Amino acid sequence: MADENTPVEENQVSEDDMAAAMAEDPIQPSGENLELEEMEKKDPLANIPVSPDGSEAGLEAIYDIPVTVAAVLGTSKMHIHQLLKLGRGAVVELDRKVGEAIDIYVNDRLVARGEIVIVEDKLGVTMTEIVKSNN
């Protein structure tokens, strides 16, 4: 241990200073690592490497994972006795207006809004807005 009268060079840190710093905050991430951790929390896909052709490298492993996509035209709440009275030709009023954007869910999470389109003889959805998640 250094004597109090022993001179300390400018770039040298005394043992007392080091002990005091460790006592204050023994595990203190550097600002650079903290920023990287915060970025990863906000956008976990931000650090995916991109191959020279512009596609994400390494994503091939997840391409075959099935997801459920739902396009919700609207919703309605009713009592069970009302539901049981429904029959062929019944009209259920939804909470949306004609022409209003529909919600697009992936695995029960709202990801986008869009419009209904007709593709040949089938219905489809065109995404008009990507919804940012709050997580």
C-alpha positions as CSV (number, residue, x, y, z in Angstrom):
1,M,0.0,0.0,0.0
2,A,1.3,3.4,-0.9
3,D,2.4,5.8,1.8
4,E,0.4,9.1,2.0
5,N,3.6,11.0,1.5
6,T,4.6,9.0,-1.6
7,P,4.1,11.1,-4.7
8,V,1.7,9.7,-7.3
9,E,2.3,10.2,-11.0
10,E,-0.4,11.9,-13.0
11,N,-1.5,8.7,-14.8
12,Q,-1.2,6.4,-11.8
13,V,-4.2,5.6,-9.7
14,S,-3.7,5.1,-6.0
15,E,-5.1,2.0,-4.3
16,D,-7.3,4.2,-2.1
17,D,-8.8,5.9,-5.2
18,M,-9.4,2.4,-6.8
19,A,-11.0,1.1,-3.6
20,A,-13.3,4.1,-3.3
21,A,-14.4,3.8,-7.0
22,M,-15.1,0.1,-6.6
23,A,-17.1,0.7,-3.4
24,E,-19.3,3.3,-5.1
25,D,-20.3,1.1,-8.1
26,P,-18.5,-2.3,-8.3
27,I,-20.1,-3.2,-11.7
28,Q,-20.4,-0.2,-14.0
29,P,-20.8,-0.9,-17.7
30,S,-19.1,1.5,-20.0
31,G,-21.3,4.0,-21.8
32,E,-20.6,2.3,-25.1
33,N,-21.9,-1.1,-23.9
34,L,-24.9,0.5,-22.2
35,E,-25.8,2.2,-25.5
36,L,-25.5,-1.1,-27.4
37,E,-27.7,-2.8,-24.8
38,E,-30.3,-0.1,-25.1
39,M,-30.3,-0.3,-28.9
40,E,-30.8,-4.1,-28.7
41,K,-33.7,-3.7,-26.4
42,K,-35.4,-1.2,-28.8
43,D,-34.7,-3.0,-32.0
44,P,-33.4,-6.6,-31.6
45,L,-33.0,-7.0,-35.3
46,A,-30.7,-3.9,-35.6
47,N,-27.5,-5.9,-35.4
48,I,-28.3,-8.6,-37.9
49,P,-25.5,-8.8,-40.4
50,V,-26.4,-7.9,-44.0
51,S,-24.8,-9.8,-46.8
52,P,-23.3,-8.1,-49.9
53,D,-26.5,-8.7,-51.9
54,G,-28.5,-6.7,-49.3
55,S,-30.3,-9.7,-47.7
56,E,-30.0,-10.5,-44.0
57,A,-27.3,-13.2,-43.5
58,G,-28.2,-15.9,-41.0
59,L,-32.0,-15.5,-41.2
60,E,-32.4,-18.6,-43.3
61,A,-32.8,-20.6,-40.0
62,I,-36.0,-18.9,-39.1
63,Y,-37.7,-18.8,-42.6
64,D,-39.6,-22.1,-42.0
65,I,-41.1,-21.0,-38.6
66,P,-44.9,-20.8,-39.0
67,V,-46.7,-17.7,-37.8
68,T,-50.4,-16.9,-37.7
69,V,-51.5,-13.8,-39.7
70,A,-55.0,-12.4,-39.0
71,A,-56.6,-9.4,-40.8
72,V,-59.3,-8.1,-38.5
73,L,-62.2,-6.3,-40.2
74,G,-63.6,-5.2,-36.9
75,T,-65.0,-6.4,-33.6
76,S,-68.3,-6.6,-31.9
77,K,-69.4,-7.4,-28.3
78,M,-72.6,-9.2,-27.5
79,H,-74.2,-11.3,-24.9
80,I,-74.5,-15.1,-25.3
81,H,-78.2,-14.9,-25.7
82,Q,-77.8,-12.5,-28.6
83,L,-75.2,-14.8,-30.2
84,L,-77.5,-17.8,-29.9
85,K,-80.2,-15.9,-31.8
86,L,-78.0,-15.3,-34.8
87,G,-78.9,-17.4,-37.9
88,R,-78.3,-17.4,-41.6
89,G,-78.5,-13.9,-43.0
90,A,-78.0,-12.2,-39.7
91,V,-76.0,-9.0,-39.7
92,V,-73.4,-8.3,-37.0
93,E,-72.5,-4.6,-36.7
94,L,-68.7,-4.1,-36.4
95,D,-66.9,-1.2,-34.7
96,R,-65.4,0.0,-38.0
97,K,-66.6,2.2,-40.8
98,V,-66.6,1.4,-44.5
99,G,-63.1,2.3,-45.9
100,E,-61.4,2.4,-42.5
101,A,-58.1,0.6,-42.2
102,I,-58.2,-3.0,-40.9
103,D,-55.8,-4.3,-38.3
104,I,-53.2,-6.9,-39.2
105,Y,-52.0,-9.2,-36.4
106,V,-49.1,-11.6,-36.5
107,N,-49.2,-14.2,-33.6
108,D,-51.8,-12.0,-31.8
109,R,-49.6,-8.9,-32.0
110,L,-50.7,-5.8,-33.9
111,V,-48.1,-5.2,-36.6
112,A,-49.8,-3.2,-39.3
113,R,-52.9,-1.6,-40.8
114,G,-54.1,-2.1,-44.3
115,E,-56.9,-2.2,-46.9
116,I,-58.8,-5.0,-48.4
117,V,-58.0,-5.8,-52.0
118,I,-59.4,-8.3,-54.5
119,V,-56.8,-10.6,-56.1
120,E,-58.4,-12.6,-58.9
121,D,-61.4,-14.2,-57.1
122,K,-59.9,-14.0,-53.5
123,L,-59.7,-11.3,-50.9
124,G,-56.3,-9.9,-49.9
125,V,-54.8,-7.2,-47.7
126,T,-52.5,-4.4,-48.7
127,M,-50.4,-3.0,-45.8
128,T,-50.6,0.7,-45.6
129,E,-49.0,1.4,-42.3
130,I,-46.5,-0.5,-40.1
131,V,-47.4,-0.2,-36.4
132,K,-44.4,0.3,-34.1
133,S,-44.4,-1.9,-31.0
134,N,-44.2,-0.4,-27.5
135,N,-41.8,-3.1,-26.3
